[in-house]
Amino acid sequence: MEKMEALSKALSRAIALIGFFGLFVLAVMTSLDVVLRWLFSQPIQGVNDVSAVVMAVVISACIPASLAFKQNISVTILGTICGERVNLLLEVFAGVLTLLFVALIAWQFFPYAAALRETGERTWVLAWPVWPWWMFAAFMLTLGVVTQSIVTLADLFRFFRRTGPYSATPAR
């Protein structure tokens, strides 16, 4: 289980870096567009088109890493008050709910991308097809489902095992 977790984290981190690189390129393009508008009244044509499709990729590429490293918002008051076993049980419960939520979103992205393909929707200025960008986002969300499944399984191991690396109580 540790190897699966480590592989999941490494893969999701690499994909998030690709997403952040896309965000960096978009920021440079936007900054350059602003400077060119200001100095020469000559904007870069299609910056809004690029922004519209790249943001879906950037955001979806970061979701698996966010799930793998448990960087979502959580409230741990009840688990802290009730002890370690209850806290672990609440972690499992939260993991299952997160898994269901991400799976539901991923499941809906595929028909959405397919509908964009069928309608032939394109960006306004550059006339890029929109569906491949949303299909990529759907695949990233599917990777998020796989990642969250691994996280939830690891939490289940921690809850049910009493010794070893996933121990709820330290080995003696």
C-alpha positions as protocol buffer text, in pm:
chain_id: "A"
residue {
  index: 1
  type: MET
  ca { x: 0 y: 0 z: 0 }
}
residue {
  index: 2
  type: GLU
  ca { x: 288 y: 236 z: 74 }
}
residue {
  index: 3
  type: LYS
  ca { x: 427 y: 186 z: -277 }
}
residue {
  index: 4
  type: MET
  ca { x: 90 y: 262 z: -433 }
}
residue {
  index: 5
  type: GLU
  ca { x: 61 y: 577 z: -224 }
}
residue {
  index: 6
  type: ALA
  ca { x: 412 y: 687 z: -317 }
}
residue {
  index: 7
  type: LEU
  ca { x: 353 y: 620 z: -687 }
}
residue {
  index: 8
  type: SER
  ca { x: 21 y: 803 z: -675 }
}
residue {
  index: 9
  type: LYS
  ca { x: 183 y: 1104 z: -510 }
}
residue {
  index: 10
  type: ALA
  ca { x: 474 y: 1111 z: -754 }
}
residue {
  index: 11
  type: LEU
  ca { x: 250 y: 1084 z: -1060 }
}
residue {
  index: 12
  type: SER
  ca { x: 2 y: 1342 z: -935 }
}
residue {
  index: 13
  type: ARG
  ca { x: 285 y: 1582 z: -845 }
}
residue {
  index: 14
  type: ALA
  ca { x: 431 y: 1550 z: -1197 }
}
residue {
  index: 15
  type: ILE
  ca { x: 93 y: 1618 z: -1355 }
}
residue {
  index: 16
  type: ALA
  ca { x: 40 y: 1917 z: -1126 }
}
residue {
  index: 17
  type: LEU
  ca { x: 376 y: 2056 z: -1238 }
}
residue {
  index: 18
  type: ILE
  ca { x: 257 y: 2035 z: -1597 }
}
residue {
  index: 19
  type: GLY
  ca { x: -57 y: 2221 z: -1491 }
}
residue {
  index: 20
  type: PHE
  ca { x: 145 y: 2489 z: -1313 }
}
residue {
  index: 21
  type: PHE
  ca { x: 364 y: 2526 z: -1621 }
}
residue {
  index: 22
  type: GLY
  ca { x: 48 y: 2589 z: -1824 }
}
residue {
  index: 23
  type: LEU
  ca { x: -59 y: 2848 z: -1569 }
}
residue {
  index: 24
  type: PHE
  ca { x: 282 y: 3014 z: -1594 }
}
residue {
  index: 25
  type: VAL
  ca { x: 260 y: 3030 z: -1974 }
}
residue {
  index: 26
  type: LEU
  ca { x: -89 y: 3175 z: -1946 }
}
residue {
  index: 27
  type: ALA
  ca { x: 31 y: 3438 z: -1697 }
}
residue {
  index: 28
  type: VAL
  ca { x: 320 y: 3537 z: -1925 }
}
residue {
  index: 29
  type: MET
  ca { x: 82 y: 3562 z: -2222 }
}
residue {
  index: 30
  type: THR
  ca { x: -164 y: 3773 z: -2025 }
}
residue {
  index: 31
  type: SER
  ca { x: 110 y: 4003 z: -1897 }
}
residue {
  index: 32
  type: LEU
  ca { x: 254 y: 4043 z: -2245 }
}
residue {
  index: 33
  type: ASP
  ca { x: -95 y: 4115 z: -2378 }
}
residue {
  index: 34
  type: VAL
  ca { x: -145 y: 4389 z: -2117 }
}
residue {
  index: 35
  type: VAL
  ca { x: 193 y: 4547 z: -2193 }
}
residue {
  index: 36
  type: LEU
  ca { x: 136 y: 4539 z: -2569 }
}
residue {
  index: 37
  type: ARG
  ca { x: -211 y: 4692 z: -2524 }
}
residue {
  index: 38
  type: TRP
  ca { x: -71 y: 4966 z: -2304 }
}
residue {
  index: 39
  type: LEU
  ca { x: 239 y: 5055 z: -2505 }
}
residue {
  index: 40
  type: PHE
  ca { x: 131 y: 4995 z: -2864 }
}
residue {
  index: 41
  type: SER
  ca { x: -248 y: 4949 z: -2852 }
}
residue {
  index: 42
  type: GLN
  ca { x: -185 y: 4607 z: -3009 }
}
residue {
  index: 43
  type: PRO
  ca { x: -322 y: 4318 z: -2802 }
}
residue {
  index: 44
  type: ILE
  ca { x: -229 y: 3958 z: -2868 }
}
residue {
  index: 45
  type: GLN
  ca { x: -518 y: 3807 z: -3061 }
}
residue {
  index: 46
  type: GLY
  ca { x: -674 y: 3504 z: -2896 }
}
residue {
  index: 47
  type: VAL
  ca { x: -545 y: 3540 z: -2540 }
}
residue {
  index: 48
  type: ASN
  ca { x: -900 y: 3501 z: -2408 }
}
residue {
  index: 49
  type: ASP
  ca { x: -943 y: 3187 z: -2622 }
}
residue {
  index: 50
  type: VAL
  ca { x: -626 y: 3033 z: -2483 }
}
residue {
  index: 51
  type: SER
  ca { x: -725 y: 3131 z: -2130 }
}
residue {
  index: 52
  type: ALA
  ca { x: -1070 y: 2977 z: -2165 }
}
residue {
  index: 53
  type: VAL
  ca { x: -941 y: 2634 z: -2261 }
}
residue {
  index: 54
  type: VAL
  ca { x: -614 y: 2624 z: -2068 }
}
residue {
  index: 55
  type: MET
  ca { x: -776 y: 2701 z: -1732 }
}
residue {
  index: 56
  type: ALA
  ca { x: -978 y: 2378 z: -1745 }
}
residue {
  index: 57
  type: VAL
  ca { x: -656 y: 2186 z: -1802 }
}
residue {
  index: 58
  type: VAL
  ca { x: -461 y: 2374 z: -1534 }
}
residue {
  index: 59
  type: ILE
  ca { x: -725 y: 2328 z: -1266 }
}
residue {
  index: 60
  type: SER
  ca { x: -798 y: 1964 z: -1346 }
}
residue {
  index: 61
  type: ALA
  ca { x: -426 y: 1877 z: -1356 }
}
residue {
  index: 62
  type: CYS
  ca { x: -391 y: 1994 z: -995 }
}
residue {
  index: 63
  type: ILE
  ca { x: -685 y: 1794 z: -856 }
}
residue {
  index: 64
  type: PRO
  ca { x: -507 y: 1455 z: -828 }
}
residue {
  index: 65
  type: ALA
  ca { x: -217 y: 1612 z: -632 }
}
residue {
  index: 66
  type: SER
  ca { x: -459 y: 1795 z: -405 }
}
residue {
  index: 67
  type: LEU
  ca { x: -633 y: 1464 z: -331 }
}
residue {
  index: 68
  type: ALA
  ca { x: -310 y: 1262 z: -295 }
}
residue {
  index: 69
  type: PHE
  ca { x: -166 y: 1502 z: -39 }
}
residue {
  index: 70
  type: LYS
  ca { x: -500 y: 1561 z: 138 }
}
residue {
  index: 71
  type: GLN
  ca { x: -486 y: 1933 z: 76 }
}
residue {
  index: 72
  type: ASN
  ca { x: -859 y: 1975 z: 96 }
}
residue {
  index: 73
  type: ILE
  ca { x: -1033 y: 2165 z: 373 }
}
residue {
  index: 74
  type: SER
  ca { x: -1113 y: 1960 z: 682 }
}
residue {
  index: 75
  type: VAL
  ca { x: -1246 y: 2022 z: 1029 }
}
residue {
  index: 76
  type: THR
  ca { x: -1090 y: 1790 z: 1287 }
}
residue {
  index: 77
  type: ILE
  ca { x: -1250 y: 1908 z: 1609 }
}
residue {
  index: 78
  type: LEU
  ca { x: -1464 y: 1597 z: 1667 }
}
residue {
  index: 79
  type: GLY
  ca { x: -1178 y: 1360 z: 1581 }
}
residue {
  index: 80
  type: THR
  ca { x: -944 y: 1546 z: 1816 }
}
residue {
  index: 81
  type: ILE
  ca { x: -1194 y: 1535 z: 2101 }
}
residue {
  index: 82
  type: CYS
  ca { x: -1298 y: 1171 z: 2057 }
}
residue {
  index: 83
  type: GLY
  ca { x: -953 y: 1019 z: 2012 }
}
residue {
  index: 84
  type: GLU
  ca { x: -740 y: 859 z: 1745 }
}
residue {
  index: 85
  type: ARG
  ca { x: -973 y: 572 z: 1648 }
}
residue {
  index: 86
  type: VAL
  ca { x: -1269 y: 804 z: 1592 }
}
residue {
  index: 87
  type: ASN
  ca { x: -1043 y: 1043 z: 1405 }
}
residue {
  index: 88
  type: LEU
  ca { x: -930 y: 760 z: 1174 }
}
residue {
  index: 89
  type: LEU
  ca { x: -1292 y: 654 z: 1121 }
}
residue {
  index: 90
  type: LEU
  ca { x: -1384 y: 1012 z: 1030 }
}
residue {
  index: 91
  type: GLU
  ca { x: -1089 y: 1020 z: 787 }
}
residue {
  index: 92
  type: VAL
  ca { x: -1226 y: 708 z: 616 }
}
residue {
  index: 93
  type: PHE
  ca { x: -1577 y: 857 z: 605 }
}
residue {
  index: 94
  type: ALA
  ca { x: -1446 y: 1184 z: 458 }
}
residue {
  index: 95
  type: GLY
  ca { x: -1237 y: 990 z: 206 }
}
residue {
  index: 96
  type: VAL
  ca { x: -1539 y: 790 z: 88 }
}
residue {
  index: 97
  type: LEU
  ca { x: -1750 y: 1106 z: 51 }
}
residue {
  index: 98
  type: THR
  ca { x: -1470 y: 1279 z: -140 }
}
residue {
  index: 99
  type: LEU
  ca { x: -1430 y: 975 z: -363 }
}
residue {
  index: 100
  type: LEU
  ca { x: -1802 y: 972 z: -444 }
}
residue {
  index: 101
  type: PHE
  ca { x: -1803 y: 1345 z: -515 }
}
residue {
  index: 102
  type: VAL
  ca { x: -1499 y: 1338 z: -746 }
}
residue {
  index: 103
  type: ALA
  ca { x: -1633 y: 1027 z: -923 }
}
residue {
  index: 104
  type: LEU
  ca { x: -1966 y: 1200 z: -984 }
}
residue {
  index: 105
  type: ILE
  ca { x: -1792 y: 1504 z: -1132 }
}
residue {
  index: 106
  type: ALA
  ca { x: -1561 y: 1293 z: -1351 }
}
residue {
  index: 107
  type: TRP
  ca { x: -1856 y: 1086 z: -1470 }
}
residue {
  index: 108
  type: GLN
  ca { x: -2031 y: 1404 z: -1590 }
}
residue {
  index: 109
  type: PHE
  ca { x: -1726 y: 1553 z: -1763 }
}
residue {
  index: 110
  type: PHE
  ca { x: -1710 y: 1278 z: -2027 }
}
residue {
  index: 111
  type: PRO
  ca { x: -2062 y: 1338 z: -2165 }
}
residue {
  index: 112
  type: TYR
  ca { x: -1996 y: 1712 z: -2154 }
}
residue {
  index: 113
  type: ALA
  ca { x: -1676 y: 1677 z: -2360 }
}
residue {
  index: 114
  type: ALA
  ca { x: -1855 y: 1441 z: -2599 }
}
residue {
  index: 115
  type: ALA
  ca { x: -2136 y: 1693 z: -2645 }
}
residue {
  index: 116
  type: LEU
  ca { x: -1880 y: 1964 z: -2721 }
}
residue {
  index: 117
  type: ARG
  ca { x: -1732 y: 1736 z: -2984 }
}
residue {
  index: 118
  type: GLU
  ca { x: -2070 y: 1662 z: -3141 }
}
residue {
  index: 119
  type: THR
  ca { x: -2165 y: 2029 z: -3160 }
}
residue {
  index: 120
  type: GLY
  ca { x: -1822 y: 2122 z: -3295 }
}
residue {
  index: 121
  type: GLU
  ca { x: -1784 y: 2411 z: -3052 }
}
residue {
  index: 122
  type: ARG
  ca { x: -1473 y: 2618 z: -3113 }
}
residue {
  index: 123
  type: THR
  ca { x: -1303 y: 2912 z: -2951 }
}
residue {
  index: 124
  type: TRP
  ca { x: -1414 y: 3248 z: -3084 }
}
residue {
  index: 125
  type: VAL
  ca { x: -1094 y: 3401 z: -3225 }
}
residue {
  index: 126
  type: LEU
  ca { x: -855 y: 3110 z: -3283 }
}
residue {
  index: 127
  type: ALA
  ca { x: -1128 y: 2861 z: -3379 }
}
residue {
  index: 128
  type: TRP
  ca { x: -968 y: 2584 z: -3171 }
}
residue {
  index: 129
  type: PRO
  ca { x: -1194 y: 2287 z: -3097 }
}
residue {
  index: 130
  type: VAL
  ca { x: -1294 y: 2301 z: -2731 }
}
residue {
  index: 131
  type: TRP
  ca { x: -1371 y: 1934 z: -2668 }
}
residue {
  index: 132
  type: PRO
  ca { x: -1010 y: 1800 z: -2646 }
}
residue {
  index: 133
  type: TRP
  ca { x: -934 y: 2036 z: -2360 }
}
residue {
  index: 134
  type: TRP
  ca { x: -1241 y: 1923 z: -2168 }
}
residue {
  index: 135
  type: MET
  ca { x: -1168 y: 1558 z: -2246 }
}
residue {
  index: 136
  type: PHE
  ca { x: -823 y: 1607 z: -2094 }
}
residue {
  index: 137
  type: ALA
  ca { x: -992 y: 1758 z: -1787 }
}
residue {
  index: 138
  type: ALA
  ca { x: -1220 y: 1453 z: -1769 }
}
residue {
  index: 139
  type: PHE
  ca { x: -918 y: 1220 z: -1776 }
}
residue {
  index: 140
  type: MET
  ca { x: -749 y: 1424 z: -1503 }
}
residue {
  index: 141
  type: LEU
  ca { x: -1060 y: 1393 z: -1289 }
}
residue {
  index: 142
  type: THR
  ca { x: -1060 y: 1020 z: -1355 }
}
residue {
  index: 143
  type: LEU
  ca { x: -701 y: 1011 z: -1235 }
}
residue {
  index: 144
  type: GLY
  ca { x: -829 y: 1203 z: -932 }
}
residue {
  index: 145
  type: VAL
  ca { x: -1080 y: 922 z: -871 }
}
residue {
  index: 146
  type: VAL
  ca { x: -801 y: 664 z: -883 }
}
residue {
  index: 147
  type: THR
  ca { x: -587 y: 879 z: -653 }
}
residue {
  index: 148
  type: GLN
  ca { x: -869 y: 928 z: -404 }
}
residue {
  index: 149
  type: SER
  ca { x: -938 y: 553 z: -412 }
}
residue {
  index: 150
  type: ILE
  ca { x: -578 y: 489 z: -308 }
}
residue {
  index: 151
  type: VAL
  ca { x: -601 y: 754 z: -34 }
}
residue {
  index: 152
  type: THR
  ca { x: -925 y: 603 z: 96 }
}
residue {
  index: 153
  type: LEU
  ca { x: -782 y: 250 z: 91 }
}
residue {
  index: 154
  type: ALA
  ca { x: -475 y: 370 z: 281 }
}
residue {
  index: 155
  type: ASP
  ca { x: -703 y: 529 z: 540 }
}
residue {
  index: 156
  type: LEU
  ca { x: -895 y: 202 z: 569 }
}
residue {
  index: 157
  type: PHE
  ca { x: -567 y: 15 z: 625 }
}
residue {
  index: 158
  type: ARG
  ca { x: -474 y: 263 z: 896 }
}
residue {
  index: 159
  type: PHE
  ca { x: -808 y: 214 z: 1064 }
}
residue {
  index: 160
  type: PHE
  ca { x: -814 y: -168 z: 1059 }
}
residue {
  index: 161
  type: ARG
  ca { x: -448 y: -249 z: 1120 }
}
residue {
  index: 162
  type: ARG
  ca { x: -300 y: -228 z: 1463 }
}
residue {
  index: 163
  type: THR
  ca { x: 69 y: -269 z: 1375 }
}
residue {
  index: 164
  type: GLY
  ca { x: 297 y: -167 z: 1091 }
}
residue {
  index: 165
  type: PRO
  ca { x: 319 y: 152 z: 887 }
}
residue {
  index: 166
  type: TYR
  ca { x: -60 y: 207 z: 887 }
}
residue {
  index: 167
  type: SER
  ca { x: -100 y: 149 z: 1257 }
}
residue {
  index: 168
  type: ALA
  ca { x: -359 y: 323 z: 1465 }
}
residue {
  index: 169
  type: THR
  ca { x: -147 y: 234 z: 1765 }
}
residue {
  index: 170
  type: PRO
  ca { x: 234 y: 215 z: 1760 }
}
residue {
  index: 171
  type: ALA
  ca { x: 401 y: -124 z: 1727 }
}
residue {
  index: 172
  type: ARG
  ca { x: 549 y: -259 z: 2051 }
}
